[in-house]
Amino acid sequence: MTPDSRPADISIVLVEPARGGNVGAAARAMKTMGFTDLRIVGTGPDQWNIGEARAFAHGSSDVLDGAGLHGSLEEALEDRDLVVGTTARRRGKRDDYYEPPQLREMLGAGLRGERIALVFGREESGLSNEELDLCHITTAIPMRAAYPSLNLAQAVMVYCYELSSLRFHAHRLEHGVPEEATMSVLHRRASETLLWLGFDPGRALYRRILERIGAATRTDAHLMLSVIKAIGQLPSRER
């Protein structure tokens, strides 16, 4: 690592994991690839076997023991600027997905210090549509089999491997936008503006726009916030 760079700030968020072995194996996959910020939503050692989790963690107990336990996904994401949701299948409401290599390229092209969360759903059912709505962009691992299946820890390893090379560069951070212009602020203001303009939140176009905004660089965010501010100064119009 060069003196002017540091690893990307990426949190791994597991939503309601049911098996201690998967939690421990996910912690091991994270540490192997250099990640340490594990967050668990909705379940804890009382719901899954902590002894099994420790056995599967094998040398990664520090990641497991340091995991944050959260009552809701919203709580787990409070300090994150960009939220990436993983999914195993295409849903009618979602049209744009990044495969893991595309996700790495997209984040690498625009990384300016954002705090990123990579969210994994339940072993059996994944993330709900409501939980995916909390994500700025979504990603899926392409499968060749007719009935594709990766367990939770395998999926965590795939993404941790792909994202392990991401770095923040100090000279880029010098040109960052004000703290207010985080991706979460941009996403919220863009959503409010689209609704004001009459976009139907149930339509695919509305969601595609927000997903593209979620992939914006910090420079893009600054420009879009300026446009949103200008739109907000326009006279109110009849719906």
Secondary structure as the mmCIF struct_conf table of DSSP 4:
data_model
#
loop_
_struct_conf.conf_type_id
_struct_conf.id
_struct_conf.beg_label_comp_id
_struct_conf.beg_label_asym_id
_struct_conf.beg_label_seq_id
_struct_conf.end_label_comp_id
_struct_conf.end_label_asym_id
_struct_conf.end_label_seq_id
TURN_TY1_P TURN_TY1_P1 PRO A 3 ASP A 4
STRN STRN1 SER A 5 PRO A 7
STRN STRN2 ILE A 10 VAL A 15
BEND BEND1 GLU A 16 GLU A 16
HELX_RH_AL_P HELX_RH_AL_P1 GLY A 20 THR A 32
TURN_TY1_P TURN_TY1_P2 MET A 33 GLY A 34
STRN STRN3 LEU A 38 VAL A 41
BEND BEND2 GLY A 42 GLY A 42
TURN_TY1_P TURN_TY1_P3 PRO A 45 GLN A 47
BEND BEND3 TRP A 48 TRP A 48
HELX_RH_AL_P HELX_RH_AL_P2 ILE A 50 ALA A 57
BEND BEND4 HIS A 58 GLY A 59
HELX_RH_AL_P HELX_RH_AL_P3 SER A 61 ASP A 65
TURN_TY1_P TURN_TY1_P4 GLY A 66 GLY A 66
HELX_LH_PP_P HELX_LH_PP_P1 ALA A 67 ALA A 67
STRN STRN4 GLY A 68 HIS A 70
BEND BEND5 GLY A 71 SER A 72
HELX_RH_AL_P HELX_RH_AL_P4 LEU A 73 ALA A 76
TURN_TY1_P TURN_TY1_P5 LEU A 77 ASP A 79
BEND BEND6 ASP A 81 ASP A 81
STRN STRN5 LEU A 82 THR A 86
BEND BEND7 ALA A 88 ARG A 89
TURN_TY1_P TURN_TY1_P6 GLY A 92 LYS A 93
STRN STRN6 TYR A 98 TYR A 98
HELX_RH_AL_P HELX_RH_AL_P5 PRO A 100 GLY A 110
BEND BEND8 ARG A 112 GLY A 113
STRN STRN7 ILE A 116 PHE A 120
STRN STRN8 ARG A 122 ARG A 122
TURN_TY1_P TURN_TY1_P7 GLU A 123 SER A 125
STRN STRN9 GLY A 126 GLY A 126
HELX_RH_AL_P HELX_RH_AL_P6 ASN A 129 LEU A 132
TURN_TY1_P TURN_TY1_P8 ASP A 133 LEU A 134
BEND BEND9 HIS A 136 HIS A 136
STRN STRN10 ILE A 137 THR A 139
BEND BEND10 ALA A 145 TYR A 147
HELX_RH_AL_P HELX_RH_AL_P7 LEU A 152 LEU A 163
TURN_TY1_P TURN_TY1_P9 SER A 164 SER A 165
STRN STRN11 ARG A 167 HIS A 169
HELX_RH_AL_P HELX_RH_AL_P8 ALA A 170 LEU A 173
TURN_TY1_P TURN_TY1_P10 GLU A 174 HIS A 175
HELX_LH_PP_P HELX_LH_PP_P2 GLY A 176 PRO A 178
TURN_TY1_P TURN_TY1_P11 GLU A 179 GLU A 180
HELX_RH_AL_P HELX_RH_AL_P9 MET A 183 TRP A 196
TURN_TY1_P TURN_TY1_P12 LEU A 197 GLY A 198
TURN_TY1_P TURN_TY1_P13 PRO A 201 GLY A 202
BEND BEND11 ARG A 203 ARG A 203
HELX_RH_AL_P HELX_RH_AL_P10 ALA A 204 GLY A 214
TURN_TY1_P TURN_TY1_P14 ALA A 215 ALA A 215
HELX_RH_AL_P HELX_RH_AL_P11 ARG A 218 GLY A 232
TURN_TY1_P TURN_TY1_P15 GLN A 233 GLN A 233
BEND BEND12 LEU A 234 LEU A 234
HELX_LH_PP_P HELX_LH_PP_P3 PRO A 235 SER A 236
#
